[in-house]
Amino acid sequence: MLYQLYESQRALLSPFSEFASASSKLYNHPLSPFTHTPLAHRVSAGLELMHRLAKEYEKPEFNIHSVRVDNVDVAVQQRIAMEKPFCRLLRFKRFTDDLPMLTKMKDQPTVLVVAPLSGHHSTLLRETVRELLRDHKVFVTDWTDARMVPLQAGPFHLKDYVAYVQEFIRHIGPDVNVISVCQPTVPVLAAVALMATNGEPTPLTMTMMGGPIDARKSPTAVNNLATNKSLGWFASNVIYRVPTNYPGAGRRVYPGFLQHSGFIAMNPDRHLKSHYDYFLNLVRGDGDNADFHREFYDEYNAVLDMPAEYYLDTIKVVFQDFALVNGTWDIDGQPVRPQDIKTTALLTIEGELDDISGAGQTKAAHALCTGVPASRQFHYDVAGAGHYGIFSGRRWREKVYPRMRDFIASHQADIREAKAVVRVKSAPNVKRKAKAPANHRALEMNGRVVAAAALNGAAGGKARRGANGIDHARAGQAADDAVRVGRTSARAAKRR
């Protein structure tokens, strides 16, 4: 019922919002006689503020059409690399006619940015993506507003989120570097852990930023709300069905407007001051600061609905049972074991003033990933940064991004070392098999097996199939190189 009341209120305010916008222009347009009346600037500013408070905010666009790479302007095109019912995998493809720059970009690392599904759209990471494009090939998860997903698509649980992340990683390939921001740190760690347990190639690096890996540490207001209320309370009080005017009519969701209200309630004084400053900037004619306010709140006020199953699963698994850190999280009967991750380097990042994910919550990932050598584990505390400051704004550009960029770059040599190991290990086997031309097919398979062993550190080097039935040895350029070594040797043996 609450959702229907909200929609009725929105429909009622919509014409008043448009009227306020038109009236505001009437009092500030240079050709309007009302512009020259007393207090015209204040009237216009007040009407503009009323318009923005009452309007509906649609999902923004990334609007990243070019980036500057080493003083060369590079065109950027947004593409859909994969589409699922609840998410699109976006690729930001870069283009240039500068041949040296094109060659350089082809050799740059690939990153998958897993955006949070926690109320805001993935465009909240626009600045994150723009910076990453200077030195990386970038993919981003773009989660779909649940109210736009028909009931026929079925439910979406936390385990489905994990499965989506795994599918995206497999699609991009094992050379990928995964970056998770806030909420997805938990499902991303689970996804990579399950891939490692199944013997699949795992990403080269994982960067986790401001996420609740262990929500027991330095609990915030968000954590306290989740722990002080029962799961039944959340199901009864914040879950509603989508109204009939949306494609997902009847779907149970946690509405975006409730999440937005929660965001505002955390810092009401700050938002009130921001809107008052916006009014004063309009009166003074300070267009730059007014535009900054519009840009921020166009993004901040655009929210999406979350599937009820996913929301309730997250409350229970992450904030009530602490299942990941307690070692009690099973997905389809398979335990989530971060300690099985061996070769993926880990970087965790926290903001000193983060009021959403408290100090130590993200850093807790290091205690779980005991299989990763200490030399490949890193942590960075961002002095003076709040939650949003670790992935946007000046501190992101000047402090966080350089650290992340250097961390990712320093681990790209790992794949080349793995390929070298593949060649060294496969050479003796090729020599022995060359004496028996009838076994040339076995030589090719030997290359596949060694490739999987080199990438995963699997004892005995036996290629296996995971729960999804995908041949893991086929994933990755390292495996392809090993197969080519096997095939070449097999053809030579056959000729002899």
HELIX and SHEET records of a PDB file:
HELIX    1   1 LEU A    2  LEU A   26  1                                  25    
HELIX    2   2 PRO A   33  HIS A   36  5                                   4    
HELIX    3   3 ALA A   40  ALA A   54  1                                  15    
HELIX    4   4 LEU A   99  LYS A  106  1                                   8    
HELIX    5   5 SER A  122  LEU A  125  5                                   4    
HELIX    6   6 ARG A  126  LEU A  132  1                                   7    
HELIX    7   7 ALA A  146  MET A  148  5                                   3    
HELIX    8   8 LEU A  151  ALA A  153  5                                   3    
HELIX    9   9 LEU A  158  ILE A  172  1                                  15    
HELIX   10  10 THR A  185  THR A  197  1                                  13    
HELIX   11  11 ALA A  221  ASN A  228  1                                   8    
HELIX   12  12 LEU A  231  ASN A  237  1                                   7    
HELIX   13  13 GLY A  256  MET A  266  1                                  11    
HELIX   14  14 PRO A  268  ARG A  284  1                                  17    
HELIX   15  15 GLY A  287  TYR A  300  1                                  14    
HELIX   16  16 ALA A  308  THR A  314  1                                   7    
HELIX   17  17 ILE A  315  GLN A  320  3                                   6    
HELIX   18  18 ALA A  323  ASN A  326  1                                   4    
HELIX   19  19 PRO A  338  ASP A  340  5                                   3    
HELIX   20  20 ALA A  365  LEU A  368  1                                   4    
HELIX   21  21 ALA A  374  ARG A  376  5                                   3    
HELIX   22  22 TYR A  388  ILE A  390  5                                   3    
HELIX   23  23 ARG A  394  ARG A  395  1                                   2    
HELIX   24  24 TRP A  396  VAL A  400  3                                   5    
HELIX   25  25 TYR A  401  SER A  410  1                                  10    
HELIX   26  26 ALA A  413  LYS A  433  1                                  21    
HELIX   27  27 PRO A  437  ASN A  439  5                                   3    
HELIX   28  28 HIS A  440  ASN A  456  1                                  17    
HELIX   29  29 ALA A  459  GLY A  461  5                                   3    
HELIX   30  30 HIS A  472  ARG A  474  5                                   3    
HELIX   31  31 GLN A  477  ARG A  495  1                                  19    
SHEET    1   A 9 SER A  66  VAL A  69  0                                        
SHEET    2   A 9 VAL A  72  LYS A  84 -1                                        
SHEET    3   A 9 CYS A  87  PHE A  95 -1                                        
SHEET    4   A 9 LYS A 137  TRP A 143 -1                                        
SHEET    5   A 9 THR A 110  VAL A 114  1                                        
SHEET    6   A 9 VAL A 176  VAL A 181  1                                        
SHEET    7   A 9 THR A 205  MET A 209  1                                        
SHEET    8   A 9 ALA A 345  GLY A 351  1                                        
SHEET    9   A 9 GLN A 377  VAL A 382  1                                        
SHEET    1   B 3 TYR A 240  ARG A 241  0                                        
SHEET    2   B 3 ARG A 252  TYR A 254 -1                                        
SHEET    3   B 3 MET A 306  PRO A 307 -1                                        
SHEET    1   C 2 ASP A 330  ILE A 331  0                                        
SHEET    2   C 2 GLN A 334  PRO A 335 -1                                        
END                                                                             
